[in-house]
Amino acid sequence: MYTEIGSVSAETLSALKALLPQMKWQTFGRDEMFIQMSGGCVELAQEIPELSGRFTEEWKQASFIKLRPGDHLLRHADTGYGYHIPIETSPEALSLSYVDGERIEHHLDVGKIYHTDRSIEHESFNAGSIDRTHFLLELK
């Protein structure tokens, strides 16, 4: 589900963090699922040279996804491929994927870049004491 493909520079990580206060967050909740998303940041992300230069595929969407402490994104599958760049997290924040019935745990480190097949069932939860915020770049 998540394959580490490298890191972003400290400058890019700082630029992504600087965008967070500008975002308009929407909270989605159902049963035990809570997530905050801020979409519509393709144009802002394309202004960060490392992102626009490194990810030359056509972008479908760019968004920030936040799980506050105690939040849980329930098991689901999406479509397509994308990249996750963790902006803030703790060791207690995990993503799980399910491949051929096997549960695989992933801790995604800040500043690393992970390629993801979003069609594989996955879920995330934050058992830590700080927000788990990722930048997600979805490809067309």
C-alpha positions, 0 to 999 in steps of 0.5 A, spaced: 500 500 500 505 505 501 512 504 498 517 509 500 520 513 494 524 518 498 524 524 502 522 532 501 527 537 502 526 541 509 524 547 505 519 543 501 516 541 508 516 548 511 513 550 505 507 545 506 507 547 513 506 554 512 500 552 507 496 549 513 493 556 517 491 558 510 487 551 509 479 551 510 478 545 513 472 540 513 470 535 518 467 529 516 464 524 521 460 517 521 460 512 526 467 512 529 470 515 522 473 522 523 477 526 518 479 533 517 480 535 509 482 541 506 482 540 498 483 545 492 490 546 494 493 544 487 495 551 485 498 552 491 502 546 491 504 547 484 508 553 486 512 549 491 518 548 486 520 541 488 513 538 488 511 541 481 518 539 478 518 532 481 511 530 480 510 531 473 504 526 472 497 530 471 494 531 478 487 530 480 487 533 487 491 535 492 489 536 499 491 536 506 488 530 511 488 531 518 487 526 524 486 529 530 488 525 537 483 519 537 481 520 530 480 513 526 479 513 518 475 507 517 477 501 512 475 503 505 478 503 498 479 509 493 481 509 486 487 510 483 494 512 485 497 518 489 503 520 494 503 521 501 507 526 504 507 526 512 507 533 515 506 532 522 505 525 526 507 521 532 509 513 532 502 512 535 499 514 528 498 508 524 496 506 517 493 499 515 493 496 509 489 489 507 493 485 501 490 478 500 487 478 507 493 480 510 493 486 515 500 490 514 501 496 519 505 502 516 508 508 520 509 514 515 515 518 517 515 526 517 518 528 510 518 522 507 514 521 500 510 514 499 507 512 493 500 509 494 495 504 491 489 507 493 485 501 491 487 497 496 483 497 502 486 501 508 485 505 514 488 510 519 488 511 526 491 516 531 493 514 538 498 519 539 497 526 542 498 530 536 495 531 529 497 526 524 497 531 518 499 528 511 499 532 504 496 527 499 497 528 491 492 524 487 494 522 480 489 522 474 
